[in-house]
Amino acid sequence: MEPLPDLGSLSDGELKNLIDDLEAQEREVSYQRRLLHGKIDILRAELVARLQRSGGQSVLEQVDIDRLTAILTGKGSPPS
């Protein structure tokens, strides 16, 4: 993150542009955070479903990390 410039040296227009730019950056970060939370929710739901199917036994050795990564990055298809 860049430090703020000398605010006293900015014109009103430059100050408004800086605010607009930072608000746009904040919206992007917020959007990315919501996407991450959605992916976490999906992964947790999958883990719970697997634990329910296995009677509560650990399923971590059954997780195909490469396949899951491909699905989450949009490079693979989810199981049918």
C-alpha positions as a printed Julia matrix, in Angstrom:
80×3 Matrix{Float64}:
   0.0     0.0     0.0
   1.33    3.37   -0.97
   1.65    6.1     1.66
  -0.65    9.08    1.34
   0.8    12.08   -0.48
   1.2    15.46    1.19
  -2.5    16.27    1.49
  -1.87   19.99    1.78
  -0.31   20.04   -1.68
  -3.34   18.43   -3.39
  -6.01   20.45   -5.13
  -9.66   19.77   -4.34
  -9.98   17.82   -7.58
  -6.89   15.71   -6.86
  -8.15   15.01   -3.35
 -11.55   13.91   -4.72
  -9.84   11.69   -7.32
  -7.72   10.1    -4.59
 -10.83    9.4    -2.52
 -12.59    7.91   -5.56
  -9.58    5.69   -6.34
  -9.33    4.42   -2.77
 -13.07    3.74   -2.62
 -12.81    1.72   -5.83
  -9.91   -0.27   -4.36
 -11.96   -0.88   -1.21
 -14.9    -2.19   -3.25
 -12.57   -4.61   -5.07
 -11.08   -5.88   -1.8
 -14.57   -6.3    -0.36
 -15.67   -8.24   -3.46
 -12.64  -10.54   -3.24
 -13.32  -11.09    0.48
 -16.93  -12.11   -0.27
 -15.72  -14.55   -2.94
 -13.26  -16.1    -0.49
 -15.94  -16.45    2.16
 -18.21  -18.15   -0.38
 -15.49  -20.63   -1.32
 -14.78  -21.33    2.36
 -18.5   -22.0     2.93
 -18.58  -24.4    -0.03
 -15.51  -26.25    1.22
 -16.87  -26.53    4.75
 -20.21  -27.84    3.46
 -18.38  -30.45    1.38
 -16.31  -31.52    4.38
 -19.43  -31.83    6.56
 -21.17  -33.88    3.86
 -18.18  -36.2     3.6
 -18.0   -36.6     7.37
 -21.71  -37.45    7.45
 -21.28  -40.05    4.68
 -18.27  -41.6     6.41
 -19.91  -41.77    9.81
 -17.68  -39.07   11.25
 -14.36  -40.65   10.31
 -11.6   -38.46    8.95
 -11.86  -37.86    5.24
  -8.74  -35.75    4.77
  -6.82  -38.57    3.12
  -9.65  -38.86    0.57
  -9.51  -35.2    -0.56
  -8.06  -34.72   -4.02
  -6.36  -31.34   -3.53
  -5.35  -30.97   -7.2
  -8.91  -31.63   -8.39
 -10.38  -29.29   -5.78
  -7.93  -26.56   -6.79
  -8.88  -26.99  -10.46
 -12.57  -26.71   -9.6
 -12.1   -23.56   -7.5
  -9.96  -21.88  -10.14
 -12.49  -22.72  -12.84
 -10.12  -25.08  -14.68
 -12.04  -28.24  -13.89
 -15.59  -29.39  -13.61
 -17.26  -30.25  -10.32
 -18.29  -33.84   -9.7
 -21.56  -34.82  -11.37
